[in-house]
Amino acid sequence: MFVHHCTACSRRQLIFPSLVTGVVPSGDGLVLAFTCWCGAEQTTVTDNVFTAPFEPTTVEPSTVLDDATAAA
């Protein structure tokens, strides 16, 4: 989800993933095409935080459960 100021209805709208109609990478980030709640087709460019390499990490389930139990 992200907030977008629509150029058609001049409202600031919360855009859900279900409204996104396309994603294209560019040198500036990702270009998202979506339909505003008013029905207008819109685009926006995200920053490069979404295109950075992602390194998954592994967490032992017992560690998470131990931390949650200790906090309770």
Residue frames relative to the residue before (quaternion, step in Angstrom):
aa qw qx qy qz dx dy dz
M 1.0000 0.0000 0.0000 0.0000 0.00 0.00 0.00
F 0.0619 0.7725 -0.6313 0.0278 3.50 -1.20 0.57
V 0.4383 -0.6712 0.5298 0.2770 3.54 -1.27 0.40
H 0.0230 -0.8003 0.5985 -0.0272 3.56 -0.95 0.93
H 0.3157 -0.7069 0.5979 0.2077 3.57 -1.10 0.77
C 0.3175 -0.7847 0.5081 0.1589 3.58 -0.40 1.26
T 0.3952 -0.7278 0.5161 0.2188 3.56 -0.93 0.94
A 0.6531 0.5153 -0.3164 0.4560 3.60 1.22 -0.33
C 0.8076 0.2475 -0.1215 0.5213 3.62 0.76 -1.01
S 0.3715 -0.7685 0.4430 0.2741 3.59 1.35 -0.10
R 0.5083 0.6205 -0.4366 0.4075 3.57 1.14 0.57
R 0.3892 -0.6569 0.5872 0.2685 3.50 -1.28 0.49
Q 0.0342 -0.8398 0.5386 -0.0587 3.56 -0.42 1.28
L 0.3942 -0.6573 0.5849 0.2655 3.53 -1.23 0.60
I 0.1828 -0.8004 0.5673 0.0645 3.58 -0.64 1.18
F 0.2442 -0.7780 0.5697 0.1026 3.55 -0.71 1.15
P 0.6564 -0.5208 0.3621 0.4084 3.63 -1.16 0.45
S 0.6202 0.5618 -0.3491 0.4218 3.61 1.07 -0.64
L 0.6513 0.5114 -0.3157 0.4633 3.62 1.21 -0.35
V 0.5560 0.6129 -0.3861 0.4077 3.60 1.27 -0.32
T 0.1838 -0.8106 0.5522 0.0652 3.57 -0.84 1.04
G 0.8161 -0.0341 0.0178 0.5766 3.60 1.22 -0.23
V 0.1198 -0.7599 0.6361 0.0595 3.53 -1.27 0.58
V 0.0124 0.7922 -0.6078 0.0533 3.57 -0.82 1.05
P 0.3745 -0.7184 0.5282 0.2542 3.63 -0.80 0.91
S 0.0150 -0.7704 0.6372 0.0141 3.56 -1.16 0.67
G 0.6931 -0.4721 0.3402 0.4255 3.57 -1.26 0.08
D 0.6977 0.4654 -0.2599 0.4786 3.58 1.20 -0.50
G 0.7288 -0.2996 0.2265 0.5725 3.60 1.26 -0.21
L 0.6557 -0.4536 0.3795 0.4693 3.54 -1.04 -0.79
V 0.2733 -0.7285 0.6036 0.1737 3.56 -1.01 0.87
L 0.1341 -0.7944 0.5906 0.0463 3.55 -0.65 1.16
A 0.1495 -0.7419 0.6473 0.0910 3.55 -0.97 0.93
F 0.1054 0.7989 -0.5807 0.1161 3.57 -0.87 0.94
T 0.4038 -0.6749 0.5582 0.2644 3.52 -1.33 0.22
C 0.4059 -0.7060 0.5299 0.2368 3.57 -0.76 1.06
W 0.6590 -0.5009 0.3866 0.4066 3.56 -1.27 0.33
C 0.6528 0.5079 -0.3166 0.4643 3.60 1.15 -0.53
G 0.5934 -0.5937 0.3499 0.4159 3.60 1.28 -0.18
A 0.5409 0.6307 -0.3983 0.3885 3.61 1.26 -0.16
E 0.4228 -0.6711 0.5513 0.2587 3.54 -1.08 0.82
Q 0.0252 -0.8080 0.5867 -0.0475 3.58 -0.83 1.04
T 0.1229 -0.7531 0.6334 0.1283 3.57 -1.32 0.23
T 0.0042 -0.7661 0.6424 0.0188 3.53 -1.29 0.46
V 0.3215 -0.7273 0.5734 0.1971 3.56 -1.21 0.53
T 0.3061 -0.7332 0.5789 0.1831 3.56 -0.85 0.99
D 0.5288 -0.5837 0.4769 0.3903 3.58 -1.24 0.13
N 0.6850 -0.5264 0.3325 0.3782 3.56 -1.27 0.19
V 0.4011 0.7180 -0.4873 0.2934 3.61 1.20 0.06
F 0.6747 0.4997 -0.2963 0.4552 3.60 1.09 -0.63
T 0.7077 0.4457 -0.2687 0.4778 3.59 1.16 -0.40
A 0.4555 0.6828 -0.4549 0.3455 3.60 1.28 0.05
P 0.5762 -0.5829 0.4289 0.3799 3.60 -1.08 0.61
F 0.2485 -0.7696 0.5756 0.1209 3.55 -1.04 0.82
E 0.1402 -0.7806 0.6067 0.0538 3.54 -0.83 1.04
P 0.2681 -0.7772 0.5419 0.1747 3.61 -0.35 1.15
T 0.2115 -0.7592 0.6014 0.1315 3.55 -1.17 0.58
T 0.3490 -0.7209 0.5618 0.2071 3.53 -1.24 0.51
V 0.0767 -0.7767 0.6250 0.0164 3.53 -0.95 0.96
E 0.4124 -0.6964 0.5301 0.2529 3.54 -0.90 0.95
P 0.5038 -0.6734 0.4422 0.3118 3.63 -0.76 0.96
S 0.6298 0.5460 -0.3523 0.4255 3.61 0.98 -0.73
T 0.6102 0.5526 -0.3509 0.4463 3.61 1.11 -0.64
V 0.6588 0.4986 -0.3042 0.4741 3.56 0.96 -0.88
L 0.6697 0.4932 -0.3005 0.4668 3.59 0.91 -0.87
D 0.6345 0.5237 -0.3335 0.4603 3.61 1.00 -0.77
D 0.6603 0.5019 -0.3064 0.4671 3.60 0.96 -0.86
A 0.6638 0.5008 -0.3073 0.4628 3.59 0.95 -0.85
T 0.6508 0.5104 -0.3119 0.4676 3.59 1.01 -0.79
A 0.6523 0.5201 -0.3096 0.4563 3.57 1.01 -0.82
A 0.6680 0.5062 -0.2988 0.4564 3.59 1.06 -0.72
A 0.6470 0.5616 -0.3162 0.4074 3.60 1.14 -0.56
